[in-house]
Amino acid sequence: MDKKQEYEYILECIEGSEDLDEMLVMQQLRCLWTAFCLHHNLDVDTHEYDVKMDEMWQVMQENESAPYSSLEFGRFYNAMSKYLV
């Protein structure tokens, strides 16, 4: 599985979602992210993990239906890392 393509797919899901505030959509996003991390041995609290989380956060903030305000990066990070820690 190509790492770049899989990550781009996750970003496209964030960009293209019309209602990120829906619990099911966020759960699906979390599962995609978890699978990506497991496929590519990406560990929480590493530089690469943090960089990718920052990128996802930026894309999330551009989506008007984002469930997190610009001050809630910590909540987003914890939610996305839930199954990895």
mmCIF file as gemmi writes it, N, C-alpha and C atoms, coordinates in Angstrom:
data_model
loop_
_atom_site.group_PDB
_atom_site.id
_atom_site.type_symbol
_atom_site.label_atom_id
_atom_site.label_alt_id
_atom_site.label_comp_id
_atom_site.label_asym_id
_atom_site.label_entity_id
_atom_site.label_seq_id
_atom_site.pdbx_PDB_ins_code
_atom_site.Cartn_x
_atom_site.Cartn_y
_atom_site.Cartn_z
_atom_site.occupancy
_atom_site.B_iso_or_equiv
_atom_site.pdbx_formal_charge
_atom_site.auth_seq_id
_atom_site.auth_asym_id
_atom_site.pdbx_PDB_model_num
ATOM 1 N N . MET Axp A 1 ? 0.844 -1.171 0 1 0 ? 1 A 1
ATOM 2 C CA . MET Axp A 1 ? 0 0 0 1 0 ? 1 A 1
ATOM 3 C C . MET Axp A 1 ? 0.896 1.242 0 1 0 ? 1 A 1
ATOM 4 N N . ASP Axp A 2 ? 0.612 2.151 -0.896 1 0 ? 2 A 1
ATOM 5 C CA . ASP Axp A 2 ? 1.425 3.355 -1.023 1 0 ? 2 A 1
ATOM 6 C C . ASP Axp A 2 ? 1.085 4.343 0.095 1 0 ? 2 A 1
ATOM 7 N N . LYS Axp A 3 ? 2.089 4.695 0.864 1 0 ? 3 A 1
ATOM 8 C CA . LYS Axp A 3 ? 1.909 5.572 2.022 1 0 ? 3 A 1
ATOM 9 C C . LYS Axp A 3 ? 1.367 6.941 1.623 1 0 ? 3 A 1
ATOM 10 N N . LYS Axp A 4 ? 1.936 7.519 0.585 1 0 ? 4 A 1
ATOM 11 C CA . LYS Axp A 4 ? 1.507 8.854 0.171 1 0 ? 4 A 1
ATOM 12 C C . LYS Axp A 4 ? 0.056 8.835 -0.307 1 0 ? 4 A 1
ATOM 13 N N . GLN Axp A 5 ? -0.307 7.848 -1.109 1 0 ? 5 A 1
ATOM 14 C CA . GLN Axp A 5 ? -1.675 7.767 -1.624 1 0 ? 5 A 1
ATOM 15 C C . GLN Axp A 5 ? -2.675 7.535 -0.492 1 0 ? 5 A 1
ATOM 16 N N . GLU Axp A 6 ? -2.319 6.689 0.441 1 0 ? 6 A 1
ATOM 17 C CA . GLU Axp A 6 ? -3.226 6.406 1.555 1 0 ? 6 A 1
ATOM 18 C C . GLU Axp A 6 ? -3.435 7.662 2.405 1 0 ? 6 A 1
ATOM 19 N N . TYR Axp A 7 ? -2.365 8.408 2.652 1 0 ? 7 A 1
ATOM 20 C CA . TYR Axp A 7 ? -2.475 9.64 3.442 1 0 ? 7 A 1
ATOM 21 C C . TYR Axp A 7 ? -3.281 10.695 2.68 1 0 ? 7 A 1
ATOM 22 N N . GLU Axp A 8 ? -3.041 10.817 1.387 1 0 ? 8 A 1
ATOM 23 C CA . GLU Axp A 8 ? -3.803 11.766 0.568 1 0 ? 8 A 1
ATOM 24 C C . GLU Axp A 8 ? -5.291 11.437 0.591 1 0 ? 8 A 1
ATOM 25 N N . TYR Axp A 9 ? -5.624 10.145 0.609 1 0 ? 9 A 1
ATOM 26 C CA . TYR Axp A 9 ? -7.02 9.73 0.689 1 0 ? 9 A 1
ATOM 27 C C . TYR Axp A 9 ? -7.659 10.242 1.983 1 0 ? 9 A 1
ATOM 28 N N . ILE Axp A 10 ? -6.932 10.145 3.088 1 0 ? 10 A 1
ATOM 29 C CA . ILE Axp A 10 ? -7.441 10.639 4.371 1 0 ? 10 A 1
ATOM 30 C C . ILE Axp A 10 ? -7.682 12.145 4.295 1 0 ? 10 A 1
ATOM 31 N N . LEU Axp A 11 ? -6.73 12.882 3.731 1 0 ? 11 A 1
ATOM 32 C CA . LEU Axp A 11 ? -6.9 14.334 3.597 1 0 ? 11 A 1
ATOM 33 C C . LEU Axp A 11 ? -8.1 14.664 2.711 1 0 ? 11 A 1
ATOM 34 N N . GLU Axp A 12 ? -8.28 13.907 1.645 1 0 ? 12 A 1
ATOM 35 C CA . GLU Axp A 12 ? -9.427 14.118 0.752 1 0 ? 12 A 1
ATOM 36 C C . GLU Axp A 12 ? -10.745 13.846 1.47 1 0 ? 12 A 1
ATOM 37 N N . CYS Axp A 13 ? -10.747 12.865 2.347 1 0 ? 13 A 1
ATOM 38 C CA . CYS Axp A 13 ? -11.95 12.584 3.134 1 0 ? 13 A 1
ATOM 39 C C . CYS Axp A 13 ? -12.293 13.762 4.044 1 0 ? 13 A 1
ATOM 40 N N . ILE Axp A 14 ? -11.27 14.368 4.619 1 0 ? 14 A 1
ATOM 41 C CA . ILE Axp A 14 ? -11.502 15.537 5.479 1 0 ? 14 A 1
ATOM 42 C C . ILE Axp A 14 ? -12.01 16.704 4.638 1 0 ? 14 A 1
ATOM 43 N N . GLU Axp A 15 ? -11.365 16.953 3.513 1 0 ? 15 A 1
ATOM 44 C CA . GLU Axp A 15 ? -11.756 18.069 2.64 1 0 ? 15 A 1
ATOM 45 C C . GLU Axp A 15 ? -13.164 17.892 2.088 1 0 ? 15 A 1
ATOM 46 N N . GLY Axp A 16 ? -13.484 16.678 1.689 1 0 ? 16 A 1
ATOM 47 C CA . GLY Axp A 16 ? -14.726 16.434 0.988 1 0 ? 16 A 1
ATOM 48 C C . GLY Axp A 16 ? -15.941 16.18 1.849 1 0 ? 16 A 1
ATOM 49 N N . SER Axp A 17 ? -15.744 16.013 3.133 1 0 ? 17 A 1
ATOM 50 C CA . SER Axp A 17 ? -16.87 15.722 4.005 1 0 ? 17 A 1
ATOM 51 C C . SER Axp A 17 ? -17.737 16.96 4.177 1 0 ? 17 A 1
ATOM 52 N N . GLU Axp A 18 ? -19.025 16.756 4.006 1 0 ? 18 A 1
ATOM 53 C CA . GLU Axp A 18 ? -19.959 17.871 4.156 1 0 ? 18 A 1
ATOM 54 C C . GLU Axp A 18 ? -20.423 18.043 5.591 1 0 ? 18 A 1
ATOM 55 N N . ASP Axp A 19 ? -20.152 17.063 6.442 1 0 ? 19 A 1
ATOM 56 C CA . ASP Axp A 19 ? -20.593 17.176 7.825 1 0 ? 19 A 1
ATOM 57 C C . ASP Axp A 19 ? -19.638 16.441 8.757 1 0 ? 19 A 1
ATOM 58 N N . LEU Axp A 20 ? -18.486 17.043 8.999 1 0 ? 20 A 1
ATOM 59 C CA . LEU Axp A 20 ? -17.513 16.44 9.9 1 0 ? 20 A 1
ATOM 60 C C . LEU Axp A 20 ? -18.02 16.39 11.328 1 0 ? 20 A 1
ATOM 61 N N . ASP Axp A 21 ? -19.052 17.149 11.611 1 0 ? 21 A 1
ATOM 62 C CA . ASP Axp A 21 ? -19.594 17.184 12.958 1 0 ? 21 A 1
ATOM 63 C C . ASP Axp A 21 ? -20.363 15.905 13.302 1 0 ? 21 A 1
ATOM 64 N N . GLU Axp A 22 ? -20.715 15.119 12.305 1 0 ? 22 A 1
ATOM 65 C CA . GLU Axp A 22 ? -21.41 13.857 12.544 1 0 ? 22 A 1
ATOM 66 C C . GLU Axp A 22 ? -20.463 12.866 13.217 1 0 ? 22 A 1
ATOM 67 N N . MET Axp A 23 ? -20.933 12.242 14.284 1 0 ? 23 A 1
ATOM 68 C CA . MET Axp A 23 ? -20.108 11.305 15.033 1 0 ? 23 A 1
ATOM 69 C C . MET Axp A 23 ? -19.615 10.155 14.157 1 0 ? 23 A 1
ATOM 70 N N . LEU Axp A 24 ? -20.458 9.632 13.301 1 0 ? 24 A 1
ATOM 71 C CA . LEU Axp A 24 ? -20.075 8.504 12.446 1 0 ? 24 A 1
ATOM 72 C C . LEU Axp A 24 ? -18.933 8.887 11.507 1 0 ? 24 A 1
ATOM 73 N N . VAL Axp A 25 ? -18.995 10.078 10.941 1 0 ? 25 A 1
ATOM 74 C CA . VAL Axp A 25 ? -17.943 10.536 10.028 1 0 ? 25 A 1
ATOM 75 C C . VAL Axp A 25 ? -16.619 10.648 10.769 1 0 ? 25 A 1
ATOM 76 N N . MET Axp A 26 ? -16.636 11.204 11.97 1 0 ? 26 A 1
ATOM 77 C CA . MET Axp A 26 ? -15.402 11.327 12.74 1 0 ? 26 A 1
ATOM 78 C C . MET Axp A 26 ? -14.877 9.96 13.164 1 0 ? 26 A 1
ATOM 79 N N . GLN Axp A 27 ? -15.767 9.02 13.461 1 0 ? 27 A 1
ATOM 80 C CA . GLN Axp A 27 ? -15.321 7.671 13.806 1 0 ? 27 A 1
ATOM 81 C C . GLN Axp A 27 ? -14.676 6.996 12.598 1 0 ? 27 A 1
ATOM 82 N N . GLN Axp A 28 ? -15.25 7.195 11.429 1 0 ? 28 A 1
ATOM 83 C CA . GLN Axp A 28 ? -14.666 6.636 10.212 1 0 ? 28 A 1
ATOM 84 C C . GLN Axp A 28 ? -13.29 7.245 9.951 1 0 ? 28 A 1
ATOM 85 N N . LEU Axp A 29 ? -13.176 8.551 10.139 1 0 ? 29 A 1
ATOM 86 C CA . LEU Axp A 29 ? -11.89 9.224 9.956 1 0 ? 29 A 1
ATOM 87 C C . LEU Axp A 29 ? -10.859 8.667 10.944 1 0 ? 29 A 1
ATOM 88 N N . ARG Axp A 30 ? -11.257 8.487 12.191 1 0 ? 30 A 1
ATOM 89 C CA . ARG Axp A 30 ? -10.351 7.937 13.2 1 0 ? 30 A 1
ATOM 90 C C . ARG Axp A 30 ? -9.891 6.534 12.801 1 0 ? 30 A 1
ATOM 91 N N . CYS Axp A 31 ? -10.801 5.738 12.286 1 0 ? 31 A 1
ATOM 92 C CA . CYS Axp A 31 ? -10.445 4.372 11.874 1 0 ? 31 A 1
ATOM 93 C C . CYS Axp A 31 ? -9.5 4.376 10.671 1 0 ? 31 A 1
ATOM 94 N N . LEU Axp A 32 ? -9.741 5.272 9.716 1 0 ? 32 A 1
ATOM 95 C CA . LEU Axp A 32 ? -8.823 5.399 8.578 1 0 ? 32 A 1
ATOM 96 C C . LEU Axp A 32 ? -7.424 5.785 9.058 1 0 ? 32 A 1
ATOM 97 N N . TRP Axp A 33 ? -7.366 6.742 9.969 1 0 ? 33 A 1
ATOM 98 C CA . TRP Axp A 33 ? -6.092 7.207 10.505 1 0 ? 33 A 1
ATOM 99 C C . TRP Axp A 33 ? -5.387 6.09 11.283 1 0 ? 33 A 1
ATOM 100 N N . THR Axp A 34 ? -6.15 5.369 12.081 1 0 ? 34 A 1
ATOM 101 C CA . THR Axp A 34 ? -5.58 4.264 12.853 1 0 ? 34 A 1
ATOM 102 C C . THR Axp A 34 ? -5.004 3.205 11.916 1 0 ? 34 A 1
ATOM 103 N N . ALA Axp A 35 ? -5.749 2.852 10.889 1 0 ? 35 A 1
ATOM 104 C CA . ALA Axp A 35 ? -5.272 1.861 9.919 1 0 ? 35 A 1
ATOM 105 C C . ALA Axp A 35 ? -4.006 2.357 9.226 1 0 ? 35 A 1
ATOM 106 N N . PHE Axp A 36 ? -3.984 3.633 8.849 1 0 ? 36 A 1
ATOM 107 C CA . PHE Axp A 36 ? -2.801 4.212 8.211 1 0 ? 36 A 1
ATOM 108 C C . PHE Axp A 36 ? -1.587 4.074 9.128 1 0 ? 36 A 1
ATOM 109 N N . CYS Axp A 37 ? -1.753 4.423 10.382 1 0 ? 37 A 1
ATOM 110 C CA . CYS Axp A 37 ? -0.638 4.358 11.329 1 0 ? 37 A 1
ATOM 111 C C . CYS Axp A 37 ? -0.154 2.927 11.507 1 0 ? 37 A 1
ATOM 112 N N . LEU Axp A 38 ? -1.08 1.98 11.561 1 0 ? 38 A 1
ATOM 113 C CA . LEU Axp A 38 ? -0.689 0.58 11.715 1 0 ? 38 A 1
ATOM 114 C C . LEU Axp A 38 ? -0.022 0.042 10.453 1 0 ? 38 A 1
ATOM 115 N N . HIS Axp A 39 ? -0.529 0.422 9.281 1 0 ? 39 A 1
ATOM 116 C CA . HIS Axp A 39 ? 0.073 -0.025 8.02 1 0 ? 39 A 1
ATOM 117 C C . HIS Axp A 39 ? 1.519 0.431 7.893 1 0 ? 39 A 1
ATOM 118 N N . HIS Axp A 40 ? 1.8 1.616 8.413 1 0 ? 40 A 1
ATOM 119 C CA . HIS Axp A 40 ? 3.106 2.241 8.168 1 0 ? 40 A 1
ATOM 120 C C . HIS Axp A 40 ? 3.94 2.409 9.436 1 0 ? 40 A 1
ATOM 121 N N . ASN Axp A 41 ? 3.573 1.669 10.486 1 0 ? 41 A 1
ATOM 122 C CA . ASN Axp A 41 ? 4.33 1.69 11.749 1 0 ? 41 A 1
ATOM 123 C C . ASN Axp A 41 ? 4.576 3.109 12.258 1 0 ? 41 A 1
ATOM 124 N N . LEU Axp A 42 ? 3.556 3.921 12.198 1 0 ? 42 A 1
ATOM 125 C CA . LEU Axp A 42 ? 3.656 5.305 12.643 1 0 ? 42 A 1
ATOM 126 C C . LEU Axp A 42 ? 3.211 5.386 14.098 1 0 ? 42 A 1
ATOM 127 N N . ASP Axp A 43 ? 4.124 5.75 14.976 1 0 ? 43 A 1
ATOM 128 C CA . ASP Axp A 43 ? 3.851 5.795 16.408 1 0 ? 43 A 1
ATOM 129 C C . ASP Axp A 43 ? 3.451 7.2 16.857 1 0 ? 43 A 1
ATOM 130 N N . VAL Axp A 44 ? 2.545 7.229 17.834 1 0 ? 44 A 1
ATOM 131 C CA . VAL Axp A 44 ? 2.129 8.487 18.453 1 0 ? 44 A 1
ATOM 132 C C . VAL Axp A 44 ? 3.338 9.143 19.098 1 0 ? 44 A 1
ATOM 133 N N . ASP Axp A 45 ? 3.327 10.454 19.146 1 0 ? 45 A 1
ATOM 134 C CA . ASP Axp A 45 ? 4.387 11.244 19.786 1 0 ? 45 A 1
ATOM 135 C C . ASP Axp A 45 ? 5.738 11.112 19.108 1 0 ? 45 A 1
ATOM 136 N N . THR Axp A 46 ? 5.718 10.91 17.796 1 0 ? 46 A 1
ATOM 137 C CA . THR Axp A 46 ? 6.951 10.975 17.013 1 0 ? 46 A 1
ATOM 138 C C . THR Axp A 46 ? 6.84 12.188 16.105 1 0 ? 46 A 1
ATOM 139 N N . HIS Axp A 47 ? 7.943 12.609 15.568 1 0 ? 47 A 1
ATOM 140 C CA . HIS Axp A 47 ? 7.941 13.799 14.72 1 0 ? 47 A 1
ATOM 141 C C . HIS Axp A 47 ? 7.032 13.612 13.504 1 0 ? 47 A 1
ATOM 142 N N . GLU Axp A 48 ? 7.156 12.488 12.827 1 0 ? 48 A 1
ATOM 143 C CA . GLU Axp A 48 ? 6.341 12.259 11.626 1 0 ? 48 A 1
ATOM 144 C C . GLU Axp A 48 ? 4.853 12.239 11.965 1 0 ? 48 A 1
ATOM 145 N N . TYR Axp A 49 ? 4.492 11.602 13.066 1 0 ? 49 A 1
ATOM 146 C CA . TYR Axp A 49 ? 3.094 11.557 13.5 1 0 ? 49 A 1
ATOM 147 C C . TYR Axp A 49 ? 2.578 12.974 13.735 1 0 ? 49 A 1
ATOM 148 N N . ASP Axp A 50 ? 3.339 13.763 14.475 1 0 ? 50 A 1
ATOM 149 C CA . ASP Axp A 50 ? 2.925 15.129 14.788 1 0 ? 50 A 1
ATOM 150 C C . ASP Axp A 50 ? 2.798 15.988 13.535 1 0 ? 50 A 1
ATOM 151 N N . VAL Axp A 51 ? 3.701 15.827 12.58 1 0 ? 51 A 1
ATOM 152 C CA . VAL Axp A 51 ? 3.641 16.588 11.331 1 0 ? 51 A 1
ATOM 153 C C . VAL Axp A 51 ? 2.357 16.252 10.57 1 0 ? 51 A 1
ATOM 154 N N . LYS Axp A 52 ? 2.052 14.966 10.476 1 0 ? 52 A 1
ATOM 155 C CA . LYS Axp A 52 ? 0.848 14.55 9.756 1 0 ? 52 A 1
ATOM 156 C C . LYS Axp A 52 ? -0.416 15.003 10.48 1 0 ? 52 A 1
ATOM 157 N N . MET Axp A 53 ? -0.398 14.96 11.803 1 0 ? 53 A 1
ATOM 158 C CA . MET Axp A 53 ? -1.546 15.452 12.568 1 0 ? 53 A 1
ATOM 159 C C . MET Axp A 53 ? -1.739 16.953 12.329 1 0 ? 53 A 1
ATOM 160 N N . ASP Axp A 54 ? -0.64 17.697 12.3 1 0 ? 54 A 1
ATOM 161 C CA . ASP Axp A 54 ? -0.729 19.134 12.021 1 0 ? 54 A 1
ATOM 162 C C . ASP Axp A 54 ? -1.322 19.385 10.639 1 0 ? 54 A 1
ATOM 163 N N . GLU Axp A 55 ? -0.899 18.597 9.651 1 0 ? 55 A 1
ATOM 164 C CA . GLU Axp A 55 ? -1.438 18.745 8.292 1 0 ? 55 A 1
ATOM 165 C C . GLU Axp A 55 ? -2.932 18.442 8.267 1 0 ? 55 A 1
ATOM 166 N N . MET Axp A 56 ? -3.329 17.363 8.935 1 0 ? 56 A 1
ATOM 167 C CA . MET Axp A 56 ? -4.753 17.024 8.976 1 0 ? 56 A 1
ATOM 168 C C . MET Axp A 56 ? -5.541 18.126 9.68 1 0 ? 56 A 1
ATOM 169 N N . TRP Axp A 57 ? -4.963 18.675 10.737 1 0 ? 57 A 1
ATOM 170 C CA . TRP Axp A 57 ? -5.622 19.748 11.488 1 0 ? 57 A 1
ATOM 171 C C . TRP Axp A 57 ? -5.851 20.967 10.592 1 0 ? 57 A 1
ATOM 172 N N . GLN Axp A 58 ? -4.855 21.319 9.794 1 0 ? 58 A 1
ATOM 173 C CA . GLN Axp A 58 ? -5 22.464 8.897 1 0 ? 58 A 1
ATOM 174 C C . GLN Axp A 58 ? -6.118 22.233 7.889 1 0 ? 58 A 1
ATOM 175 N N . VAL Axp A 59 ? -6.178 21.042 7.329 1 0 ? 59 A 1
ATOM 176 C CA . VAL Axp A 59 ? -7.241 20.71 6.372 1 0 ? 59 A 1
ATOM 177 C C . VAL Axp A 59 ? -8.588 20.721 7.085 1 0 ? 59 A 1
ATOM 178 N N . MET Axp A 60 ? -8.626 20.19 8.292 1 0 ? 60 A 1
ATOM 179 C CA . MET Axp A 60 ? -9.853 20.161 9.088 1 0 ? 60 A 1
ATOM 180 C C . MET Axp A 60 ? -10.362 21.589 9.328 1 0 ? 60 A 1
ATOM 181 N N . GLN Axp A 61 ? -9.474 22.499 9.63 1 0 ? 61 A 1
ATOM 182 C CA . GLN Axp A 61 ? -9.88 23.87 9.931 1 0 ? 61 A 1
ATOM 183 C C . GLN Axp A 61 ? -10.415 24.598 8.697 1 0 ? 61 A 1
ATOM 184 N N . GLU Axp A 62 ? -10.036 24.136 7.521 1 0 ? 62 A 1
ATOM 185 C CA . GLU Axp A 62 ? -10.538 24.742 6.285 1 0 ? 62 A 1
ATOM 186 C C . GLU Axp A 62 ? -11.94 24.242 5.935 1 0 ? 62 A 1
ATOM 187 N N . ASN Axp A 63 ? -12.356 23.135 6.542 1 0 ? 63 A 1
ATOM 188 C CA . ASN Axp A 63 ? -13.679 22.572 6.303 1 0 ? 63 A 1
ATOM 189 C C . ASN Axp A 63 ? -14.654 23.246 7.266 1 0 ? 63 A 1
ATOM 190 N N . GLU Axp A 64 ? -15.671 23.896 6.729 1 0 ? 64 A 1
ATOM 191 C CA . GLU Axp A 64 ? -16.606 24.655 7.557 1 0 ? 64 A 1
ATOM 192 C C . GLU Axp A 64 ? -17.413 23.792 8.512 1 0 ? 64 A 1
ATOM 193 N N . SER Axp A 65 ? -17.477 22.489 8.262 1 0 ? 65 A 1
ATOM 194 C CA . SER Axp A 65 ? -18.262 21.624 9.144 1 0 ? 65 A 1
ATOM 195 C C . SER Axp A 65 ? -17.399 20.969 10.226 1 0 ? 65 A 1
ATOM 196 N N . ALA Axp A 66 ? -16.174 21.461 10.403 1 0 ? 66 A 1
ATOM 197 C CA . ALA Axp A 66 ? -15.265 20.869 11.386 1 0 ? 66 A 1
ATOM 198 C C . ALA Axp A 66 ? -15.862 20.954 12.789 1 0 ? 66 A 1
ATOM 199 N N . PRO Axp A 67 ? -15.795 19.85 13.545 1 0 ? 67 A 1
ATOM 200 C CA . PRO Axp A 67 ? -16.381 19.845 14.881 1 0 ? 67 A 1
ATOM 201 C C . PRO Axp A 67 ? -15.485 20.478 15.953 1 0 ? 67 A 1
ATOM 202 N N . TYR Axp A 68 ? -14.285 20.867 15.578 1 0 ? 68 A 1
ATOM 203 C CA . TYR Axp A 68 ? -13.349 21.431 16.542 1 0 ? 68 A 1
ATOM 204 C C . TYR Axp A 68 ? -13.066 22.886 16.202 1 0 ? 68 A 1
ATOM 205 N N . SER Axp A 69 ? -13.089 23.733 17.218 1 0 ? 69 A 1
ATOM 206 C CA . SER Axp A 69 ? -12.714 25.127 16.987 1 0 ? 69 A 1
ATOM 207 C C . SER Axp A 69 ? -11.2 25.191 16.837 1 0 ? 69 A 1
ATOM 208 N N . SER Axp A 70 ? -10.718 26.334 16.41 1 0 ? 70 A 1
ATOM 209 C CA . SER Axp A 70 ? -9.274 26.482 16.165 1 0 ? 70 A 1
ATOM 210 C C . SER Axp A 70 ? -8.444 26.322 17.445 1 0 ? 70 A 1
ATOM 211 N N . LEU Axp A 71 ? -9.087 26.36 18.596 1 0 ? 71 A 1
ATOM 212 C CA . LEU Axp A 71 ? -8.357 26.235 19.863 1 0 ? 71 A 1
ATOM 213 C C . LEU Axp A 71 ? -8.365 24.813 20.416 1 0 ? 71 A 1
ATOM 214 N N . GLU Axp A 72 ? -8.932 23.859 19.682 1 0 ? 72 A 1
ATOM 215 C CA . GLU Axp A 72 ? -9.111 22.522 20.219 1 0 ? 72 A 1
ATOM 216 C C . GLU Axp A 72 ? -8.224 21.457 19.571 1 0 ? 72 A 1
ATOM 217 N N . PHE Axp A 73 ? -7.019 21.827 19.191 1 0 ? 73 A 1
ATOM 218 C CA . PHE Axp A 73 ? -6.117 20.859 18.582 1 0 ? 73 A 1
ATOM 219 C C . PHE Axp A 73 ? -5.872 19.666 19.509 1 0 ? 73 A 1
ATOM 220 N N . GLY Axp A 74 ? -5.731 19.912 20.799 1 0 ? 74 A 1
ATOM 221 C CA . GLY Axp A 74 ? -5.489 18.834 21.759 1 0 ? 74 A 1
ATOM 222 C C . GLY Axp A 74 ? -6.613 17.812 21.767 1 0 ? 74 A 1
ATOM 223 N N . ARG Axp A 75 ? -7.853 18.279 21.702 1 0 ? 75 A 1
ATOM 224 C CA . ARG Axp A 75 ? -8.995 17.357 21.653 1 0 ? 75 A 1
ATOM 225 C C . ARG Axp A 75 ? -8.975 16.532 20.374 1 0 ? 75 A 1
ATOM 226 N N . PHE Axp A 76 ? -8.668 17.181 19.253 1 0 ? 76 A 1
ATOM 227 C CA . PHE Axp A 76 ? -8.581 16.495 17.968 1 0 ? 76 A 1
ATOM 228 C C . PHE Axp A 76 ? -7.471 15.449 18.011 1 0 ? 76 A 1
ATOM 229 N N . TYR Axp A 77 ? -6.311 15.832 18.501 1 0 ? 77 A 1
ATOM 230 C CA . TYR Axp A 77 ? -5.159 14.93 18.594 1 0 ? 77 A 1
ATOM 231 C C . TYR Axp A 77 ? -5.507 13.709 19.436 1 0 ? 77 A 1
ATOM 232 N N . ASN Axp A 78 ? -6.108 13.933 20.586 1 0 ? 78 A 1
ATOM 233 C CA . ASN Axp A 78 ? -6.476 12.816 21.462 1 0 ? 78 A 1
ATOM 234 C C . ASN Axp A 78 ? -7.526 11.921 20.831 1 0 ? 78 A 1
ATOM 235 N N . ALA Axp A 79 ? -8.504 12.516 20.169 1 0 ? 79 A 1
ATOM 236 C CA . ALA Axp A 79 ? -9.559 11.729 19.52 1 0 ? 79 A 1
ATOM 237 C C . ALA Axp A 79 ? -8.975 10.854 18.411 1 0 ? 79 A 1
ATOM 238 N N . MET Axp A 80 ? -8.084 11.415 17.617 1 0 ? 80 A 1
ATOM 239 C CA . MET Axp A 80 ? -7.503 10.667 16.519 1 0 ? 80 A 1
ATOM 240 C C . MET Axp A 80 ? -6.522 9.599 17.008 1 0 ? 80 A 1
ATOM 241 N N . SER Axp A 81 ? -5.959 9.783 18.169 1 0 ? 81 A 1
ATOM 242 C CA . SER Axp A 81 ? -4.965 8.85 18.723 1 0 ? 81 A 1
ATOM 243 C C . SER Axp A 81 ? -5.608 7.792 19.618 1 0 ? 81 A 1
ATOM 244 N N . LYS Axp A 82 ? -6.902 7.861 19.8 1 0 ? 82 A 1
ATOM 245 C CA . LYS Axp A 82 ? -7.608 7.032 20.783 1 0 ? 82 A 1
ATOM 246 C C . LYS Axp A 82 ? -7.253 5.543 20.697 1 0 ? 82 A 1
ATOM 247 N N . TYR Axp A 83 ? -7.205 4.969 19.516 1 0 ? 83 A 1
ATOM 248 C CA . TYR Axp A 83 ? -6.952 3.542 19.374 1 0 ? 83 A 1
ATOM 249 C C . TYR Axp A 83 ? -5.471 3.21 19.213 1 0 ? 83 A 1
ATOM 250 N N . LEU Axp A 84 ? -4.625 4.218 19.316 1 0 ? 84 A 1
ATOM 251 C CA . LEU Axp A 84 ? -3.191 4.013 19.098 1 0 ? 84 A 1
ATOM 252 C C . LEU Axp A 84 ? -2.381 4.075 20.382 1 0 ? 84 A 1
ATOM 253 N N . VAL Axp A 85 ? -2.98 4.531 21.456 1 0 ? 85 A 1
ATOM 254 C CA . VAL Axp A 85 ? -2.249 4.639 22.731 1 0 ? 85 A 1
ATOM 255 C C . VAL Axp A 85 ? -2.791 3.669 23.758 1 0 ? 85 A 1
